[in-house]
Amino acid sequence: MNELINTIAIVCMIVVTISIALLLFRVIKGPTNPDRAVALDAIGVNLMGMAGLSAILLVTTRLNDVILLIGILLFVGTVGLAKYLEKGVIIDRDDD
């Protein structure tokens, strides 16, 4: 059973790697900035999946903190990028 889990995890890692490569192409070539933002979010989710698969392969729970950290940074980055795309600035300053 352990060998089956390892094989499936390795196959999943290969598929996620291919997905990240295709998303990188979309980030570079994307026709609009929102397309690039969505591709960056998807890359972050795929990185979280890779960390989870690595935790399964290494039989450890120590990568759970890494997964949470990637999720938090991804959320903050998405909010900042969305604000930049909407208003053109990230931090509003009142010069009154």
C-alpha positions in Angstrom: 0.0 0.0 0.0 2.9 2.4 0.8 4.4 1.8 -2.6 1.0 2.6 -4.3 0.7 5.9 -2.4 4.3 6.9 -3.3 3.6 6.1 -7.0 0.4 8.1 -7.1 2.0 11.0 -5.3 4.9 11.1 -7.8 2.4 11.0 -10.7 0.5 13.9 -9.2 3.7 15.9 -8.7 4.5 15.4 -12.4 1.0 16.6 -13.4 1.2 19.6 -11.0 4.7 20.5 -12.5 3.2 20.5 -16.0 0.4 22.7 -14.8 2.8 25.2 -13.3 4.8 25.3 -16.5 1.7 26.0 -18.5 0.6 28.7 -16.0 4.0 30.3 -16.2 3.5 30.6 -20.0 0.2 32.3 -19.3 1.8 34.7 -16.8 4.4 35.7 -19.4 2.2 35.8 -22.5 -1.2 36.6 -20.9 -3.2 39.0 -23.0 -4.4 41.1 -20.1 -3.2 41.8 -16.6 -6.2 40.1 -14.9 -5.3 36.9 -16.8 -1.8 37.2 -15.4 -3.2 37.7 -11.9 -5.4 34.6 -12.1 -2.4 32.6 -13.4 -0.3 33.7 -10.5 -3.0 32.7 -8.1 -3.2 29.3 -9.7 0.6 28.9 -9.5 0.3 29.6 -5.8 -2.4 27.0 -5.3 -0.3 24.5 -7.3 2.7 25.3 -5.0 0.5 24.5 -2.0 -0.4 21.2 -3.6 3.3 20.4 -4.3 4.1 21.1 -0.6 1.2 18.8 0.4 2.4 16.1 -1.9 6.0 16.5 -0.6 4.6 16.0 2.9 2.9 12.8 1.8 6.1 11.5 0.2 8.3 12.5 3.2 5.7 11.2 5.7 5.9 14.3 7.8 3.6 17.0 9.1 6.3 19.7 9.3 5.3 21.1 5.8 1.9 22.1 7.1 3.3 25.4 8.2 4.8 26.0 4.8 1.4 25.3 3.2 -0.3 27.8 5.5 2.4 30.4 4.9 2.1 30.1 1.1 -1.7 30.5 1.5 -1.4 33.6 3.6 1.2 35.2 1.3 -1.0 34.3 -1.7 -4.0 36.0 -0.2 -2.1 39.2 0.6 -0.6 39.2 -2.8 -3.9 38.7 -4.5 -5.6 41.5 -2.5 -2.7 43.9 -3.3 -2.7 43.0 -7.0 -6.5 43.4 -7.3 -6.3 46.8 -5.6 -3.5 47.8 -8.0 -5.4 46.6 -11.1 -8.5 48.5 -9.9 -7.1 51.8 -8.7 -3.5 51.9 -10.0 -2.1 52.3 -6.5 -1.8 49.9 -3.6 -1.5 52.3 -0.6 -3.9 55.3 -0.7 -2.3 58.4 0.8 -4.3 61.5 1.7 -2.1 64.7 1.3 -4.5 67.0 3.0 
